[in-house]
């Protein structure tokens, strides 16, 4: 039954081809984006999860929170 449904649906093969082309386009774009990043930026970003909040270079601003 499934074979008959898929064979009677016209143009179903184009969806498969389009999805594979879209996947490879996004994959290649991600690779290009990754390899264009500089080493110091990647080193800084990789160490962010390990840093304390007090050791960041951003100025500390205290935002008062109002709890009502």
C-alpha positions as CSV (number, residue, x, y, z in Angstrom):
1,X,0.0,0.0,0.0
2,X,2.7,2.5,0.9
3,X,4.5,1.7,-2.4
4,X,1.3,2.6,-4.3
5,X,0.9,5.9,-2.3
6,X,4.4,7.0,-3.0
7,X,4.4,6.0,-6.6
8,X,1.2,7.9,-7.3
9,X,2.3,11.1,-5.6
10,X,3.9,13.1,-8.4
11,X,7.2,14.9,-7.9
12,X,7.9,13.2,-4.5
13,X,11.6,12.6,-5.6
14,X,12.2,16.3,-5.8
15,X,11.7,16.7,-2.1
16,X,14.4,14.1,-1.4
17,X,16.8,15.8,-3.8
18,X,16.0,19.3,-2.4
19,X,16.5,18.1,1.2
20,X,19.9,16.6,0.5
21,X,21.1,19.7,-1.4
22,X,19.9,21.9,1.5
23,X,21.7,19.7,4.0
24,X,25.0,19.8,2.2
25,X,24.7,23.5,1.6
26,X,24.2,24.2,5.3
27,X,27.0,21.7,6.2
28,X,29.5,23.3,3.8
29,X,28.5,26.8,5.0
30,X,29.1,25.8,8.7
31,X,32.5,24.4,7.8
32,X,33.5,27.6,6.0
33,X,32.2,29.7,8.9
34,X,34.2,27.5,11.3
35,X,37.5,27.6,9.4
36,X,37.3,31.4,8.9
37,X,37.4,32.0,12.7
38,X,40.7,33.2,14.2
39,X,42.6,31.1,16.7
40,X,42.5,33.7,19.6
41,X,38.8,34.0,19.3
42,X,38.3,30.2,19.4
43,X,40.6,30.0,22.4
44,X,38.8,32.7,24.3
45,X,35.4,31.1,23.5
46,X,36.5,27.7,24.6
47,X,37.7,28.9,28.0
48,X,34.5,30.9,28.7
49,X,32.6,28.0,30.4
50,X,35.5,27.4,32.8
51,X,35.9,31.1,33.9
52,X,34.4,32.5,37.0
53,X,32.1,35.5,36.7
54,X,34.6,37.7,38.5
55,X,37.4,36.9,36.0
56,X,35.7,38.2,32.9
57,X,37.0,41.4,31.3
58,X,33.5,43.0,31.1
59,X,32.8,45.7,33.7
60,X,30.6,44.6,36.5
61,X,27.3,46.4,36.6
62,X,24.8,45.9,39.3
63,X,21.3,45.8,38.0
64,X,18.8,46.2,40.8
65,X,16.0,43.8,40.7
66,X,12.6,44.6,42.0
67,X,10.6,41.8,43.4
68,X,7.2,42.8,44.3
